[in-house]
Amino acid sequence: MGVGRYRDIEVADMPPVLAGVLGVLLLGLFCGLIWYLTRLDHTKLRDPRARARAERGKKSRRRQQELRARRESLQRRDSRRRDDA
């Protein structure tokens, strides 16, 4: 069964109920580990200064996008006026 002080666990030698329980426990452990890893937020910034810097960058990008959209809108309006005239 074992060599020295190490013991091999032979699932084939276990009673079917015990093997089933062991299988269900291992499957539950594996599913719990996968669930935990998928719920873990790897992108969350821990440092308050980094979080503030990211927030400022997000606001800046939003502001630039709004300005770009306004500029394009004014250019379209101007080109329509030139086409009509």
C-alpha positions as CSV (number, residue, x, y, z in Angstrom):
1,M,0.0,0.0,0.0
2,G,2.7,2.5,0.9
3,V,6.5,2.9,0.8
4,G,8.1,4.0,4.0
5,R,6.0,6.5,5.9
6,Y,4.2,7.8,2.8
7,R,0.9,6.3,2.0
8,D,-0.7,6.2,-1.4
9,I,-4.5,6.7,-1.5
10,E,-5.9,4.2,-3.9
11,V,-9.3,5.3,-5.0
12,A,-10.0,1.9,-6.5
13,D,-9.6,0.3,-3.1
14,M,-12.1,2.7,-1.4
15,P,-15.7,1.9,-0.8
16,P,-17.8,3.5,-3.6
17,V,-19.6,5.9,-1.1
18,L,-16.3,7.2,0.3
19,A,-14.9,7.6,-3.2
20,G,-18.0,9.5,-4.3
21,V,-17.8,11.8,-1.3
22,L,-14.2,12.5,-1.9
23,G,-14.9,13.2,-5.6
24,V,-17.7,15.6,-4.7
25,L,-15.5,17.4,-2.1
26,L,-12.6,17.8,-4.6
27,L,-15.0,19.0,-7.3
28,G,-16.5,21.5,-4.9
29,L,-13.1,22.7,-3.9
30,F,-12.1,23.1,-7.5
31,C,-15.3,25.0,-8.4
32,G,-14.9,27.2,-5.3
33,L,-11.3,28.1,-6.4
34,I,-12.4,28.9,-9.9
35,W,-15.3,31.0,-8.6
36,Y,-13.0,32.9,-6.3
37,L,-10.5,33.6,-9.1
38,T,-13.2,34.9,-11.4
39,R,-14.6,37.2,-8.7
40,L,-11.2,38.6,-7.8
41,D,-10.7,42.1,-9.2
42,H,-7.2,42.2,-10.6
43,T,-7.7,45.8,-11.9
44,K,-8.6,47.5,-8.7
45,L,-6.0,50.1,-7.7
46,R,-5.0,49.9,-4.1
47,D,-2.9,53.1,-3.9
48,P,-5.1,56.2,-3.3
49,R,-2.7,58.3,-5.4
50,A,-2.9,55.9,-8.3
51,R,-6.7,55.8,-7.9
52,A,-6.9,59.6,-8.0
53,R,-4.5,59.7,-11.0
54,A,-6.7,57.2,-12.9
55,E,-9.8,59.2,-12.1
56,R,-8.2,62.4,-13.4
57,G,-7.2,60.6,-16.6
58,K,-10.7,59.2,-17.0
59,K,-12.2,62.7,-16.7
60,S,-9.6,64.2,-19.0
61,R,-10.4,61.5,-21.7
62,R,-14.1,62.2,-21.3
63,R,-13.5,65.9,-21.7
64,Q,-11.3,65.4,-24.8
65,Q,-13.9,63.2,-26.3
66,E,-16.7,65.8,-25.7
67,L,-14.5,68.5,-27.2
68,R,-13.7,66.3,-30.2
69,A,-17.4,65.5,-30.8
70,R,-18.3,69.3,-30.5
71,R,-15.5,70.2,-33.0
72,E,-16.7,67.6,-35.5
73,S,-20.3,68.7,-35.1
74,L,-19.3,72.3,-35.8
75,Q,-17.3,71.2,-38.8
76,R,-20.2,69.3,-40.2
77,R,-22.5,72.3,-39.6
78,D,-20.0,74.5,-41.4
79,S,-19.7,72.2,-44.4
80,R,-23.5,72.0,-44.7
81,R,-23.7,75.8,-44.7
82,R,-21.1,76.0,-47.4
83,D,-22.9,73.4,-49.5
84,D,-26.2,75.3,-49.2
85,A,-24.7,78.7,-50.1
